[in-house]
Amino acid sequence: MGTVTIGVSIAVPEPHGSLLQERRAGFGDAAAHGIPTHITLLPPTEVDGGQLPAIEAHLAEVAASGRPFAMRLSGTGTFRPLSPVVFVQVVEGAEACTWLQKQVRDASGPVARELQFPYHPHVTVAHGIDEAAMDRAFAELADYEAAWPCTGFALYEQGADAIWRRLRDFAFPGPTVPPQSPRQGAANTAQRPPR
């Protein structure tokens, strides 16, 4: 069957996803329209295509062990100079994302892998473009805010055309948690998945 490149991520829902994708394209990031707006749980990973059923079964188990949580984005950050990335910050839901990505990459599972950099949940809005455009992305989205209840994540595959396509969604069991206000969110940790 050959190798395929997969990724696992939390999709940023509408209208936020399209807005940030258009802004990313507007900053001159040529990859913007091939990458749905997301928070990464498993970075691009090459696997044997025959492993996909086992990977899907593993991801279904991970989802079953989680639960919905509040997600909130606010302001910008950057990984420069270490990596040429400007991002929108995850200010609520980061602990849950960190827990999930550890489960996805667990050493006992089919996509165990080490990361190049320590995990830091974020939404990329500029990558590998010129410094002036990176500065513009950082400044223009500094006041950006979005919030939604995160109810699951998805498995994606990168096509030969470099476009990422969703293969399957994995929903968390349990009731949906409403997004928290900034004041409530700082103190409320009840929405985290179990450890």
C-alpha positions as CSV (number, residue, x, y, z in Angstrom):
1,M,0.0,0.0,0.0
2,G,3.0,2.3,0.5
3,T,3.5,5.1,3.0
4,V,1.1,8.0,3.7
5,T,1.6,11.2,5.7
6,I,-0.9,11.7,8.5
7,G,-1.6,14.2,11.2
8,V,-4.0,14.4,14.1
9,S,-5.5,17.8,15.1
10,I,-8.3,19.7,16.6
11,A,-10.1,21.7,13.9
12,V,-10.7,25.4,14.5
13,P,-14.5,25.6,13.8
14,E,-16.3,28.1,11.6
15,P,-16.3,31.0,11.3
16,H,-12.9,31.2,13.0
17,G,-11.2,28.5,10.9
18,S,-11.9,30.2,7.5
19,L,-11.1,33.7,8.9
20,L,-7.7,32.6,10.2
21,Q,-7.0,30.6,7.0
22,E,-7.7,33.7,4.9
23,R,-5.6,35.9,7.1
24,R,-2.7,33.4,6.8
25,A,-3.0,33.5,3.0
26,G,-3.2,37.3,3.1
27,F,0.1,37.4,4.9
28,G,1.7,35.5,2.0
29,D,1.8,32.0,3.4
30,A,1.5,29.9,0.2
31,A,0.6,26.8,2.2
32,A,-2.5,28.4,3.9
33,H,-5.2,27.0,1.6
34,G,-3.8,23.4,1.8
35,I,-3.8,23.3,5.6
36,P,-7.2,23.6,7.5
37,T,-6.9,25.8,10.6
38,H,-6.0,23.6,13.5
39,I,-4.3,22.8,16.8
40,T,-1.8,20.0,16.2
41,L,-2.0,16.8,18.4
42,L,0.3,14.7,16.1
43,P,2.6,16.5,13.6
44,P,3.0,15.2,10.1
45,T,4.0,11.6,10.4
46,E,4.8,9.0,7.7
47,V,3.2,5.6,8.3
48,D,2.5,2.5,6.3
49,G,-0.9,2.8,4.7
50,G,-1.8,-0.6,6.1
51,Q,-1.5,0.7,9.6
52,L,-4.4,3.1,9.2
53,P,-7.1,0.8,10.7
54,A,-4.9,0.2,13.8
55,I,-4.2,4.0,14.1
56,E,-8.0,4.7,13.8
57,A,-8.7,2.2,16.5
58,H,-6.1,3.8,18.7
59,L,-7.5,7.3,18.2
60,A,-11.0,6.0,18.9
61,E,-9.7,4.7,22.3
62,V,-8.0,8.1,23.0
63,A,-11.2,10.0,22.2
64,A,-13.2,7.6,24.4
65,S,-10.9,8.4,27.4
66,G,-11.4,12.2,26.9
67,R,-14.3,14.5,27.3
68,P,-15.3,17.9,25.9
69,F,-13.5,20.9,27.1
70,A,-13.6,24.7,26.6
71,M,-11.1,26.1,24.1
72,R,-10.2,29.7,23.9
73,L,-7.7,31.6,21.6
74,S,-6.4,35.0,22.4
75,G,-3.5,37.1,21.0
76,T,-0.4,36.1,19.2
77,G,3.0,34.5,19.9
78,T,6.0,33.4,17.9
79,F,8.6,30.6,17.9
80,R,11.2,32.9,16.3
81,P,14.1,32.8,16.1
82,L,14.0,29.0,16.8
83,S,11.4,28.3,14.2
84,P,9.8,30.8,11.6
85,V,6.3,30.6,13.0
86,V,3.7,33.2,14.2
87,F,0.7,31.8,16.0
88,V,-2.5,32.6,17.8
89,Q,-2.2,31.5,21.4
90,V,-4.3,28.8,23.1
91,V,-5.1,30.4,26.4
92,E,-7.7,27.9,27.6
93,G,-7.7,24.2,26.8
94,A,-3.9,24.0,26.6
95,E,-3.7,21.4,29.4
96,A,-6.3,19.2,27.7
97,C,-4.5,19.5,24.3
98,T,-1.2,18.5,26.0
99,W,-2.9,15.5,27.7
100,L,-4.5,14.4,24.4
101,Q,-1.3,14.6,22.3
102,K,0.6,12.5,24.9
103,Q,-2.1,9.8,24.6
104,V,-2.0,10.0,20.8
105,R,1.8,9.5,20.7
106,D,1.9,7.0,23.6
107,A,4.8,4.6,23.3
108,S,2.4,1.6,23.4
109,G,0.4,2.9,20.4
110,P,0.9,2.7,16.6
111,V,2.1,6.3,16.2
112,A,4.6,6.6,19.0
113,R,7.1,9.3,18.2
114,E,9.4,11.9,19.7
115,L,8.8,15.6,18.9
116,Q,11.4,17.9,17.5
117,F,10.4,20.7,19.9
118,P,8.5,20.5,23.3
119,Y,4.7,20.4,22.7
120,H,3.1,23.9,22.7
121,P,-0.5,24.0,21.5
122,H,-1.1,26.9,19.1
123,V,-2.8,27.9,15.8
124,T,-0.2,28.8,13.1
125,V,-1.1,31.9,11.2
126,A,2.3,32.4,9.4
127,H,5.1,30.0,8.6
128,G,8.3,30.4,6.7
129,I,7.5,33.7,5.1
130,D,9.5,36.9,5.1
131,E,10.2,38.7,8.4
132,A,8.1,41.8,7.6
133,A,5.1,39.6,6.8
134,M,5.7,37.6,10.1
135,D,5.8,40.9,12.0
136,R,2.5,42.0,10.3
137,A,0.8,38.7,11.3
138,F,2.0,39.1,14.9
139,A,0.7,42.7,15.1
140,E,-2.6,42.4,13.1
141,L,-3.9,39.4,15.1
142,A,-2.7,40.6,18.5
143,D,-6.3,41.3,19.6
144,Y,-7.8,38.2,18.0
145,E,-10.2,36.2,20.3
146,A,-12.2,33.1,19.7
147,A,-13.8,30.5,21.9
148,W,-15.7,27.2,21.4
149,P,-16.4,23.9,23.1
150,C,-13.9,21.3,21.8
151,T,-15.9,18.1,21.3
152,G,-13.2,15.9,19.6
153,F,-10.4,15.8,17.1
154,A,-9.7,14.4,13.6
155,L,-7.2,12.3,11.6
156,Y,-5.9,14.0,8.4
157,E,-3.9,12.7,5.4
158,Q,-1.7,14.9,3.2
159,G,-2.3,14.2,-0.4
160,A,0.3,14.2,-3.2
161,D,-0.9,17.8,-4.0
162,A,0.2,18.8,-0.4
163,I,-3.4,19.4,0.7
164,W,-4.5,18.0,4.0
165,R,-7.8,16.2,4.0
166,R,-9.9,15.0,6.9
167,L,-10.2,11.2,7.0
168,R,-12.2,10.7,10.2
169,D,-13.5,12.5,13.2
170,F,-13.2,11.2,16.7
171,A,-15.8,12.6,19.2
172,F,-15.4,12.7,23.0
173,P,-18.2,11.2,25.0
174,G,-20.1,13.3,27.6
175,P,-21.9,16.6,27.6
176,T,-20.5,19.6,25.8
177,V,-18.8,22.2,28.0
178,P,-19.6,25.8,27.0
179,P,-16.6,28.2,26.4
180,Q,-15.6,30.0,29.5
181,S,-15.3,33.8,29.9
182,P,-11.7,34.9,30.5
183,R,-12.3,35.3,34.2
184,Q,-14.0,31.9,34.6
185,G,-11.5,30.1,32.4
186,A,-8.5,30.9,34.5
187,A,-9.9,29.1,37.5
188,N,-12.0,26.4,35.9
189,T,-10.0,23.2,35.3
190,A,-13.0,20.8,35.5
191,Q,-13.2,20.5,31.7
192,R,-9.8,18.7,31.4
193,P,-9.8,15.1,30.2
194,P,-9.0,12.6,32.9
195,R,-5.4,11.8,33.7
